[in-house]
């Protein structure tokens, strides 16, 4: 999903609720929402594009479900971890594996 094109995002939205083809997709189509943008969408974002609150809330719930069910293993995350001396370090990694403790 993270590499979906605009068309693929709209197809996915339509697959969730056929009524969204006209009510939601028509509002999102000109916005150029790709898979990588989809992850960060909020109810407020959707509302600012004219999506009703109920549809926006349901769509955000579906996006969160998609992201949790099919995690993007290339998504960079940061985590502060403590080394053996108690100093905080910032480590970056890919996927779901936490960083290794420094030696």
WOGIPE-V375407 format. One record per residue. N is the residue number from 0. RES is the residue in three letters. OMEGA is omega in whole degrees, 0 to 359 (none if undefined). Layout:
n:N res:RES omega:OMEGA
n:N res:RES omega:OMEGA
//
This chain:
n:0 res:UNK omega:184
n:1 res:UNK omega:180
n:2 res:UNK omega:180
n:3 res:UNK omega:173
n:4 res:UNK omega:177
n:5 res:UNK omega:182
n:6 res:UNK omega:181
n:7 res:UNK omega:177
n:8 res:UNK omega:180
n:9 res:UNK omega:177
n:10 res:UNK omega:179
n:11 res:UNK omega:180
n:12 res:UNK omega:179
n:13 res:UNK omega:180
n:14 res:UNK omega:179
n:15 res:UNK omega:183
n:16 res:UNK omega:184
n:17 res:UNK omega:178
n:18 res:UNK omega:180
n:19 res:UNK omega:179
n:20 res:UNK omega:180
n:21 res:UNK omega:187
n:22 res:UNK omega:184
n:23 res:UNK omega:184
n:24 res:UNK omega:180
n:25 res:UNK omega:178
n:26 res:UNK omega:183
n:27 res:UNK omega:184
n:28 res:UNK omega:181
n:29 res:UNK omega:184
n:30 res:UNK omega:178
n:31 res:UNK omega:181
n:32 res:UNK omega:176
n:33 res:UNK omega:180
n:34 res:UNK omega:181
n:35 res:UNK omega:178
n:36 res:UNK omega:183
n:37 res:UNK omega:183
n:38 res:UNK omega:186
n:39 res:UNK omega:183
n:40 res:UNK omega:178
n:41 res:UNK omega:176
n:42 res:UNK omega:181
n:43 res:UNK omega:177
n:44 res:UNK omega:182
n:45 res:UNK omega:178
n:46 res:UNK omega:180
n:47 res:UNK omega:177
n:48 res:UNK omega:177
n:49 res:UNK omega:179
n:50 res:UNK omega:179
n:51 res:UNK omega:182
n:52 res:UNK omega:182
n:53 res:UNK omega:179
n:54 res:UNK omega:179
n:55 res:UNK omega:181
n:56 res:UNK omega:179
n:57 res:UNK omega:180
n:58 res:UNK omega:177
n:59 res:UNK omega:176
n:60 res:UNK omega:180
n:61 res:UNK omega:177
n:62 res:UNK omega:179
n:63 res:UNK omega:177
n:64 res:UNK omega:178
n:65 res:UNK omega:182
n:66 res:UNK omega:180
n:67 res:UNK omega:181
n:68 res:UNK omega:181
n:69 res:UNK omega:183
n:70 res:UNK omega:176
n:71 res:UNK omega:185
n:72 res:UNK omega:178
n:73 res:UNK omega:181
n:74 res:UNK omega:181
n:75 res:UNK omega:176
n:76 res:UNK omega:178
n:77 res:UNK omega:178
n:78 res:UNK omega:177
n:79 res:UNK omega:179
n:80 res:UNK omega:180
n:81 res:UNK omega:175
n:82 res:UNK omega:185
n:83 res:UNK omega:180
n:84 res:UNK omega:180
n:85 res:UNK omega:179
n:86 res:UNK omega:177
n:87 res:UNK omega:175
n:88 res:UNK omega:177
n:89 res:UNK omega:183
n:90 res:UNK omega:179
n:91 res:UNK omega:179
n:92 res:UNK omega:178
n:93 res:UNK omega:174
n:94 res:UNK omega:186
n:95 res:UNK omega:182
n:96 res:UNK omega:178
n:97 res:UNK omega:179
n:98 res:UNK omega:176
n:99 res:UNK omega:177
n:100 res:UNK omega:180
n:101 res:UNK omega:180
n:102 res:UNK omega:none
//
